[in-house]
Amino acid sequence: MPGTALSLPPLPAGLMALPGVYRPQPDTLLLAEALDHEELGPQSDVLEIGTGTGALALQAAATGARVMAVDVSWPAVVTARLNSLRRRLPVHVLHGDFAERTAGRRFDLVVANPPYVPAPEVRLPSHGPQRAWDAGPDGRAVLDRICGRAPVLLRPGGVLLLVHSEMCRAEETLESLARAGLAAEVTAKASVPWGPVLRSRRSWLERQGLAAEAQEWEELVIIRARPV
């Protein structure tokens, strides 16, 4: 499936972002396009993992769905709550780890744009804006948790929409979801230019075999999964 080039979108009208909060970028845009194809309404329960500004949660809420959004960053939680008020769309925004905050809950749709940038440090950052992107040496620290948790988050017939870089190996995500009992496929791809974080790690990424020499573009993938 050939990728398409996406340009960095501006902050959507009516949204704000406190300092250090991950702003909607091409991965958000790609996920928003996928979300737009899902059938949602007043009877739907939606979870967004890693909400940032709340842009995707608000998109779901605009359909009338009941939406919960979770983020480990307090600035992101405050931003999403403020954007919910500004847009006059109800979103239940919670602070903390998604697995703990959703215990005992199931959803018709789970949407996630988790941290997925490979980082030299094994330990995930505990503060700062890098919490939105750093995800351990293979970029899968949060991805693997979402894949493993998906079966208990989804109702029968529910859908998981997940975006990440091809650096994290889409095949591994598909295999992980299959082991968890979900049928998954790549439904969209897009090629985007490297941002400042990847450029700052070029030498390390090349040494790890995660990037080719002089590579300037990365491929993003959307993965859609359902319980078998």
C-alpha positions as CSV (number, residue, x, y, z in Angstrom):
1,M,0.0,0.0,0.0
2,P,1.7,3.2,-1.1
3,G,2.1,6.0,1.4
4,T,0.9,9.6,0.8
5,A,2.8,12.7,2.0
6,L,1.1,14.7,4.7
7,S,2.0,18.2,5.7
8,L,2.1,19.3,9.4
9,P,-1.4,20.6,10.1
10,P,-2.0,23.8,12.2
11,L,-3.6,23.5,15.6
12,P,-7.3,22.9,14.8
13,A,-9.6,26.0,15.2
14,G,-10.9,26.3,18.7
15,L,-8.2,24.1,20.3
16,M,-5.5,25.3,22.7
17,A,-2.3,23.6,23.9
18,L,-0.5,24.3,27.1
19,P,3.3,24.4,27.0
20,G,4.8,20.9,26.6
21,V,1.5,19.3,25.4
22,Y,1.7,17.2,22.2
23,R,0.0,19.2,19.4
24,P,-1.9,17.4,16.6
25,Q,0.6,16.4,14.0
26,P,0.5,14.1,10.9
27,D,0.0,10.9,13.0
28,T,-3.0,12.6,14.6
29,L,-4.4,13.6,11.2
30,L,-4.0,10.1,9.9
31,L,-5.8,8.7,12.9
32,A,-8.5,11.3,12.6
33,E,-9.2,10.2,9.1
34,A,-9.5,6.6,10.2
35,L,-11.7,7.6,13.1
36,D,-14.0,9.3,10.6
37,H,-14.8,6.0,9.0
38,E,-16.0,4.4,12.2
39,E,-19.7,4.2,13.0
40,L,-20.2,6.1,16.3
41,G,-23.3,7.6,17.9
42,P,-25.0,8.2,21.3
43,Q,-24.9,4.5,22.2
44,S,-21.1,4.2,21.6
45,D,-18.5,4.2,24.3
46,V,-15.1,5.5,23.2
47,L,-11.7,5.5,24.9
48,E,-8.7,7.6,23.8
49,I,-5.3,6.6,25.2
50,G,-2.9,9.5,25.4
51,T,-5.3,12.3,24.5
52,G,-2.9,15.2,24.4
53,T,-5.0,18.2,23.4
54,G,-8.1,16.0,23.2
55,A,-8.5,16.5,19.5
56,L,-9.5,12.9,18.7
57,A,-11.6,12.6,21.8
58,L,-13.5,15.7,20.8
59,Q,-13.9,14.3,17.2
60,A,-15.6,11.2,18.7
61,A,-17.7,13.3,21.1
62,A,-19.0,15.4,18.2
63,T,-20.8,12.2,17.0
64,G,-22.7,12.0,20.3
65,A,-20.6,9.1,21.7
66,R,-19.7,8.8,25.3
67,V,-15.9,9.5,25.5
68,M,-13.3,8.8,28.1
69,A,-9.8,10.2,27.5
70,V,-6.7,9.3,29.6
71,D,-3.2,10.8,29.7
72,V,-0.2,10.5,32.0
73,S,0.6,14.2,31.6
74,W,-1.2,16.7,33.8
75,P,-0.7,19.5,31.3
76,A,-2.3,17.3,28.7
77,V,-5.2,16.5,31.0
78,V,-5.8,20.2,31.8
79,T,-5.5,21.1,28.1
80,A,-8.0,18.4,27.0
81,R,-10.5,19.5,29.8
82,L,-10.2,23.1,28.7
83,N,-10.7,22.2,25.0
84,S,-13.8,20.1,26.0
85,L,-15.2,23.2,27.7
86,R,-14.3,25.5,24.8
87,R,-15.9,23.2,22.3
88,R,-18.9,22.4,24.6
89,L,-18.4,18.7,24.0
90,P,-18.5,16.3,27.0
91,V,-15.3,14.3,27.4
92,H,-14.4,12.6,30.7
93,V,-10.7,13.3,30.9
94,L,-8.6,11.3,33.5
95,H,-5.0,11.5,34.6
96,G,-3.0,8.4,35.0
97,D,-2.1,5.0,33.5
98,F,-4.7,3.9,31.0
99,A,-4.8,0.3,32.3
100,E,-5.5,1.5,35.9
101,R,-8.0,4.1,34.9
102,T,-10.0,1.8,32.7
103,A,-10.1,-1.2,35.0
104,G,-13.5,-3.0,34.6
105,R,-14.6,-0.8,31.7
106,R,-15.1,-2.0,28.1
107,F,-15.5,0.2,25.0
108,D,-16.9,0.0,21.5
109,L,-13.9,1.9,20.1
110,V,-10.4,2.5,21.5
111,V,-8.2,5.0,19.7
112,A,-4.5,5.4,20.6
113,N,-1.6,7.6,19.4
114,P,0.9,6.3,22.0
115,P,4.6,7.2,22.4
116,Y,6.4,5.2,19.7
117,V,9.7,7.0,19.0
118,P,12.7,4.8,19.8
119,A,14.9,6.3,22.5
120,P,18.3,5.3,23.9
121,E,17.0,5.2,27.5
122,V,15.3,2.0,28.6
123,R,13.3,3.8,31.3
124,L,10.4,5.9,30.1
125,P,10.6,9.6,31.0
126,S,8.6,10.6,34.1
127,H,8.1,14.2,33.2
128,G,8.5,16.7,30.3
129,P,7.1,16.8,26.8
130,Q,9.2,13.8,25.8
131,R,6.7,11.6,27.6
132,A,4.5,12.0,24.5
133,W,7.0,10.3,22.2
134,D,9.8,8.4,23.9
135,A,9.1,4.7,24.1
136,G,12.2,2.8,24.9
137,P,15.0,1.4,22.6
138,D,12.5,-0.3,20.2
139,G,9.7,2.2,20.5
140,R,7.3,-0.5,21.7
141,A,7.2,0.1,25.5
142,V,3.6,1.5,25.3
143,L,2.5,-0.2,22.1
144,D,3.0,-3.7,23.5
145,R,1.0,-2.8,26.6
146,I,-1.9,-1.6,24.5
147,C,-1.8,-4.7,22.3
148,G,-1.8,-6.9,25.4
149,R,-4.6,-5.0,27.1
150,A,-6.9,-4.6,24.1
151,P,-8.9,-7.8,24.6
152,V,-10.2,-6.6,28.0
153,L,-10.8,-3.1,26.8
154,L,-13.0,-4.0,23.8
155,R,-16.5,-5.2,23.8
156,P,-17.5,-7.9,21.3
157,G,-17.5,-6.2,17.9
158,G,-15.4,-3.4,19.3
159,V,-12.5,-1.7,17.3
160,L,-9.0,-0.7,18.2
161,L,-7.4,2.1,16.1
162,L,-3.7,2.5,16.6
163,V,-1.1,4.6,14.9
164,H,2.7,4.3,15.0
165,S,5.9,4.5,13.0
166,E,7.0,1.7,10.7
167,M,10.3,1.9,12.8
168,C,8.4,0.0,15.4
169,R,7.6,-2.8,12.9
170,A,3.9,-3.1,12.0
171,E,4.3,-6.8,11.6
172,E,5.2,-7.1,15.3
173,T,2.1,-5.2,16.2
174,L,-0.1,-7.4,14.0
175,E,1.5,-10.5,15.6
176,S,1.1,-9.2,19.1
177,L,-2.6,-8.4,18.5
178,A,-3.2,-11.8,16.9
179,R,-1.6,-13.5,20.0
180,A,-4.1,-11.5,22.1
181,G,-7.0,-12.9,20.1
182,L,-7.7,-9.9,17.7
183,A,-7.8,-9.9,14.0
184,A,-5.7,-6.9,12.8
185,E,-4.7,-5.3,9.6
186,V,-2.9,-2.2,8.3
187,T,-5.6,0.0,6.9
188,A,-3.6,3.2,6.0
189,K,-0.1,4.4,5.5
190,A,1.5,7.9,5.1
191,S,5.0,9.1,4.6
192,V,6.1,12.1,6.6
193,P,9.4,14.0,6.9
194,W,11.5,13.4,9.9
195,G,10.9,15.9,12.7
196,P,13.5,17.4,15.1
197,V,13.4,14.4,17.6
198,L,14.3,11.9,15.0
199,R,16.9,14.2,13.4
200,S,18.5,14.6,16.8
201,R,18.9,10.8,17.1
202,R,20.0,10.1,13.6
203,S,23.4,8.5,14.5
204,W,21.9,6.3,17.3
205,L,19.0,5.2,15.0
206,E,21.4,4.3,12.3
207,R,23.6,2.3,14.7
208,Q,20.6,0.4,15.9
209,G,19.5,-0.5,12.4
210,L,16.2,1.4,12.8
211,A,17.0,3.9,10.1
212,A,18.9,3.9,6.8
213,E,21.8,6.3,6.2
214,A,20.6,9.7,5.2
215,Q,16.9,8.7,5.7
216,E,14.6,11.7,5.8
217,W,11.1,10.2,5.8
218,E,9.3,7.8,8.0
219,E,6.2,5.8,7.3
220,L,3.2,5.9,9.6
221,V,0.7,3.1,9.8
222,I,-2.8,2.8,11.0
223,I,-3.7,-0.6,12.5
224,R,-7.3,-1.6,12.9
225,A,-8.1,-4.6,15.1
226,R,-11.2,-6.4,16.3
227,P,-11.8,-9.3,18.7
228,V,-12.1,-12.6,16.8
